[in-house]
Amino acid sequence: MGTNPIRPRAGAALLTSLVLVGAAWGIAVSAPALAEGLDLLASPAPATRKGPQRLLVDVTTAGHRLVAVGQGGLVLRSDDRGARWTQAEVPTSVMLTSVTFADDRIGWAVGHDGVILGTRDGGVTWVRQFDGKAGDAQALAATQAQLARIDESSPRREVAEDALGAAEAAVSAGPSRPLMAVRFFDTETGFAAGAFGQLFRTDNGGRQWTYIGDRLDNLEGLHLNGLTLTPEGDVLVAAEAGTVFRSRDRGQTWTRSEVGYKGHLYGVLALPKSVLVAYGFRGHLFRSTDGGAHWVPAASRTTKTLVAGLLQSDRALLLDEEGQVLASTDGGATFSPAGPRLQVRRLGGFALAGGDTMVTVGQGGAAVFPAPLPRSNR
């Protein structure tokens, strides 16, 4: 697979299980630094020779290059399909959760404490564009304005007041809320989404980011786990509580739909003819043939959490957390195993490199496998 800025989000499921639910990895990563009084957000990522074996959460392509992100501000790049990895210069040590490229040079990564990083040299060096201090301040201002627009007799008033309290607490606590996904239409227009309903947009390549979470019908602050951008200009957000948010005008206005179950969704695949496939916790899979207005359950053939998805030739691929790749050649109506289960566990994402190589990332780092072949190549 070449550079694909509209690839659905990968890795949120791993972070949900490791960080948002129980916070086990967040404690493990942060405790030593906290004991020394270090500011992880402002501390450059430490150099390590064990990067490919560390916790990695997401991987993508930048032209022919692979770029992976993860624990402690780690960013790795590979120019030989994952055989060897080189660590990048990164100005932060917080967990990075998502990475995307608009072309082979210009890319972005997001992570804990609301950090957004940018690169213009194919992932060799990175700069901090934005963080949770500015993000939380923007969210607070938007929440205050949102509350002012709601009549005191409205049943939504109490929810809005709770949202304001949460926004005020976030500002008081300092940067702490993670961003979970980042995607760009091109080198200028992109989105970053995360926990507690955070959603930001930029129209100048990340030089400025603007909070737009208040445009969603999401007063309860559902976690936003995944982003998908379509060639038609649609923006899809996979959220908790079985919720999908959709914009048909690049984020100006939004609709909300619910797939019929109350667990986490981690991503949405956008297929031809207005077909959408939403995937999530414990193998839950849902399909829409009308652009998300209505959803029906679909069989995923797995009870493991579906962590990532992508498009390959004439089919859709899904990856579960325990290494099973599932494929559909009928527009997402049915999925079946694309090969034996990979010998890796606790995965966060995958990418295709050069058509015949697949790279996975997860708790055990990066691993390389033969790519599942499309039906026409078998």
C-alpha positions in Angstrom: 0.0 0.0 0.0 1.3 3.5 -0.9 0.7 6.7 1.0 -3.0 6.7 2.0 -4.3 9.7 3.9 -7.8 8.3 4.0 -6.9 5.1 5.8 -9.1 4.4 8.9 -7.6 4.9 12.3 -5.5 2.0 13.7 -4.4 1.5 17.3 -7.2 3.1 19.4 -8.3 -0.3 20.6 -4.8 -1.1 22.0 -4.7 2.2 23.7 -8.2 1.8 25.1 -7.3 -1.6 26.6 -3.8 -0.5 27.9 -4.5 3.1 28.9 -8.0 4.3 29.0 -9.3 1.2 30.6 -7.4 0.6 33.8 -4.5 3.0 32.8 -2.0 0.2 33.4 0.4 1.2 30.7 -0.1 4.9 31.4 1.2 4.3 34.9 4.0 2.1 33.8 5.3 4.6 31.3 4.8 7.7 33.4 5.6 6.8 37.0 9.5 6.9 36.7 9.4 10.2 35.0 6.9 11.6 37.5 9.1 10.5 40.4 11.9 12.5 38.9 9.6 15.5 38.3 10.0 15.4 34.6 7.6 17.0 32.2 7.1 14.2 29.6 5.3 16.6 27.2 8.4 18.9 27.1 11.1 16.2 27.3 12.6 14.9 24.1 12.1 11.2 23.5 15.1 9.2 24.8 17.2 7.3 22.4 16.9 3.5 22.5 18.2 0.6 20.5 15.2 -1.5 21.4 12.7 0.7 19.6 11.3 -2.1 17.3 10.6 -4.2 20.4 8.9 -1.5 22.4 5.2 -0.8 22.6 4.1 0.5 19.2 0.5 1.7 18.7 0.2 2.7 15.0 2.0 2.3 11.7 1.4 3.9 8.3 3.2 4.5 5.0 4.9 7.7 3.8 5.5 6.8 0.1 7.7 3.7 0.3 8.7 4.4 3.9 7.0 2.9 7.0 6.5 5.1 10.0 5.5 3.7 13.4 4.7 5.5 16.7 4.3 4.4 20.3 5.6 4.4 23.9 7.6 7.3 25.3 7.5 9.5 22.2 8.9 6.8 20.0 8.8 7.3 16.3 10.5 4.7 14.0 11.0 4.7 10.2 11.9 1.9 7.9 12.9 2.1 4.2 13.2 -1.7 3.8 9.7 -2.9 4.5 10.2 -3.3 8.2 13.5 -5.2 8.2 15.4 -2.4 9.9 14.1 0.7 11.8 15.7 4.1 12.7 14.5 6.2 15.5 13.4 9.8 14.7 14.1 13.0 16.6 11.0 13.8 18.6 10.5 16.7 21.1 8.2 14.9 23.5 8.2 11.7 25.6 4.5 11.1 25.9 2.8 8.1 24.4 2.1 8.6 20.7 -1.1 7.0 19.5 -1.7 7.7 15.8 0.3 8.7 12.7 -0.6 9.8 9.2 1.0 11.2 6.1 -0.4 13.4 3.3 2.5 12.5 1.0 6.0 11.0 1.3 7.3 14.0 3.2 4.5 15.8 5.2 3.0 14.0 8.2 1.6 14.3 11.7 1.4 12.2 14.9 -0.8 12.7 18.0 -0.8 11.3 21.5 -1.2 11.8 25.2 -1.5 15.2 26.8 -3.2 16.4 23.6 0.1 16.6 21.7 0.2 17.1 17.9 3.5 16.7 16.1 4.4 17.6 12.5 7.1 16.5 10.1 8.1 17.8 6.7 11.0 15.5 6.0 9.4 12.1 5.9 9.4 11.5 9.6 13.1 12.1 10.2 12.5 15.1 12.5 9.4 16.3 14.2 8.1 19.6 15.8 5.4 20.2 18.3 2.5 22.0 16.7 -0.1 21.8 19.5 -0.8 20.3 22.9 -3.4 19.9 25.6 -2.8 23.2 27.2 -4.1 25.1 24.2 -6.6 22.4 23.4 -8.2 22.3 26.8 -8.5 26.1 26.8 -10.3 26.0 23.4 -12.6 23.2 24.6 -13.5 25.2 27.7 -14.4 28.3 25.7 -16.5 26.2 23.3 -18.3 24.4 26.2 -19.1 27.7 27.9 -20.6 29.1 24.7 -22.5 25.9 24.2 -24.0 26.0 27.7 -25.1 29.7 27.1 -27.1 28.6 24.1 -29.1 26.0 26.0 -32.3 27.1 27.8 -32.4 26.6 31.5 -35.5 24.5 31.2 -34.0 22.1 28.6 -33.3 18.5 29.7 -29.9 18.9 28.0 -29.0 21.7 30.5 -27.8 19.3 33.2 -25.6 17.4 30.7 -24.1 20.6 29.4 -23.4 21.8 33.0 -21.6 18.5 33.6 -19.6 19.0 30.4 -18.6 22.5 31.6 -17.4 21.1 34.9 -15.3 18.5 33.1 -13.8 21.1 30.8 -12.9 23.3 33.8 -11.3 20.4 35.6 -9.3 19.6 32.5 -7.9 23.1 32.4 -7.1 23.1 36.1 -5.3 19.7 35.9 -3.2 20.6 33.0 -2.6 18.7 29.7 -3.6 15.0 30.3 -6.3 14.0 27.8 -5.1 11.9 25.0 -5.7 12.3 21.3 -6.3 9.0 19.6 -6.5 9.7 15.9 -5.2 12.0 13.2 -6.1 12.1 9.5 -5.6 14.6 6.6 -7.3 15.2 3.3 -4.2 16.8 1.9 -1.2 18.8 3.1 -3.4 21.5 4.6 -6.8 20.2 5.9 -6.9 17.6 8.6 -8.5 16.5 11.9 -7.4 15.2 15.3 -9.8 13.3 17.6 -9.5 11.9 21.1 -10.8 11.1 24.5 -13.7 13.0 26.1 -15.1 14.3 22.8 -12.0 16.2 21.6 -12.0 17.1 18.0 -9.8 19.6 16.3 -9.4 20.8 12.7 -6.6 22.6 10.8 -6.7 24.3 7.4 -3.1 25.2 7.2 -1.1 22.0 7.7 -1.2 22.3 11.5 0.1 25.8 12.1 -3.2 26.5 13.8 -5.6 24.0 15.3 -9.2 24.8 16.1 -11.5 22.9 18.5 -14.7 21.8 16.8 -15.9 19.1 19.2 -18.9 21.3 20.0 -20.2 20.8 16.5 -21.0 17.2 17.3 -24.1 16.0 19.2 -21.9 14.8 22.0 -22.6 16.7 25.2 -21.8 13.5 27.2 -18.2 13.6 25.9 -18.0 10.2 24.3 -14.4 9.1 23.5 -13.6 9.6 19.8 -11.5 6.6 18.8 -11.1 6.6 15.1 -11.1 8.9 12.0 -11.8 8.1 8.4 -11.7 10.6 5.5 -13.2 9.7 2.2 -12.3 11.0 -1.3 -15.7 12.6 -1.5 -14.9 14.9 1.5 -16.7 13.0 4.2 -15.3 12.7 7.7 -16.3 9.7 9.8 -15.6 9.4 13.5 -15.9 6.1 15.3 -16.7 6.5 19.0 -17.7 4.7 22.1 -21.3 3.7 22.9 -21.6 2.3 19.4 -21.7 5.8 17.9 -20.6 7.1 14.5 -20.4 10.8 13.7 -20.4 11.8 10.1 -19.7 15.1 8.2 -20.4 15.5 4.5 -18.8 19.0 4.3 -15.3 18.5 5.8 -16.3 19.0 9.3 -18.7 22.0 9.1 -21.8 20.1 10.1 -22.3 16.6 11.6 -24.9 13.9 12.0 -24.9 11.2 14.7 -25.9 7.6 14.2 -25.8 4.5 16.5 -25.1 1.1 15.3 -27.2 -0.8 17.9 -24.7 -1.8 20.5 -23.2 0.1 23.4 -19.5 -0.8 23.3 -16.5 0.9 21.7 -16.1 1.3 17.9 -12.5 1.7 16.8 -12.8 2.5 13.1 -15.0 2.7 10.0 -14.1 1.4 6.5 -15.6 3.5 3.7 -16.3 1.2 0.7 -17.8 2.0 -2.7 -21.5 2.7 -3.2 -22.0 4.4 0.2 -21.2 1.2 2.1 -19.6 1.7 5.5 -18.3 -1.0 7.8 -17.8 -0.1 11.5 -15.7 -2.4 13.7 -14.9 -2.6 17.4 -14.8 -4.4 20.7 -14.8 -8.2 20.8 -15.4 -8.7 17.1 -18.4 -6.5 16.8 -19.0 -5.5 13.2 -21.8 -3.4 11.6 -22.6 -2.5 8.0 -24.5 0.3 6.4 -25.5 0.6 2.8 -26.9 4.1 3.0 -23.9 6.1 4.2 -24.5 5.5 7.9 -28.2 6.3 8.3 -29.0 2.7 9.2 -26.8 -0.2 10.4 -27.1 -3.9 10.6 -24.9 -6.4 12.4 -22.4 -8.4 10.3 -20.5 -11.6 11.1 -16.8 -11.0 11.7 -15.8 -14.6 12.4 -13.9 -13.5 15.5 -14.6 -12.7 19.1 -11.4 -10.7 19.5 -11.4 -7.0 19.4 -11.0 -5.6 15.8 -8.3 -3.0 16.0 -7.6 -1.8 12.5 -8.8 -1.9 8.9 -7.7 -1.0 5.4 -8.5 -1.4 1.8 -6.4 -3.7 -0.5 -7.1 -4.0 -4.2 -10.7 -5.3 -4.5 -11.2 -6.2 -0.8 -11.5 -4.9 2.7 -9.1 -6.1 5.4 -9.6 -6.1 9.2 -7.1 -7.1 11.9 -8.0 -8.4 15.3 -5.9 -7.9 18.4 -4.7 -11.5 18.4 -3.3 -11.5 14.8 -6.2 -12.7 12.7 -6.6 -10.9 9.4 -10.1 -11.0 7.9 -11.0 -10.2 4.3 -14.2 -9.3 2.5 -14.6 -9.3 -1.3 -18.4 -8.6 -1.3 -18.5 -5.0 0.0 -18.2 -5.9 3.6 -21.2 -8.2 3.7 -19.1 -11.1 4.9 -15.6 -11.5 6.2 -13.5 -14.7 6.4 -9.9 -15.4 7.5 -7.3 -14.3 5.0 -4.8 -16.8 6.3 -3.6 -18.4 9.5 -3.6 -16.4 12.7 -0.3 -14.4 13.0 2.0 -15.4 15.9 1.7 -12.0 17.6 -0.6 -10.6 20.3 -2.0 -7.4 21.6 -1.9 -5.6 18.3 -2.7 -2.0 17.6 -2.4 -1.7 13.8 -1.0 -2.9 10.5 0.2 -1.5 7.1 0.9 -3.0 3.7 4.4 -2.3 2.3 5.1 -2.9 -1.4 2.2 -5.2 -2.0 3.8 -8.3 -0.6 4.7 -7.3 2.9 2.6 -6.6 6.0 3.9 -5.0 9.1 2.0 -5.2 12.4 2.6 -3.2 15.6 1.6 -3.8 19.1 2.7 -4.5 22.6 5.7 -6.6 21.4 6.8 -4.0 18.8 6.9 -4.3 15.1 6.7 -7.6 13.2 6.9 -8.4 9.5 4.8 -11.0 7.6 3.9 -11.9 4.0 0.9 -9.8 3.0 -2.4 -11.7 2.4 -2.7 -11.9 -1.4 -5.8 -10.6 -3.2 -7.9 -13.3 -4.8 -6.7 -12.4 -8.3 -3.1 -13.0 -7.3 -3.6 -16.4 -5.8 
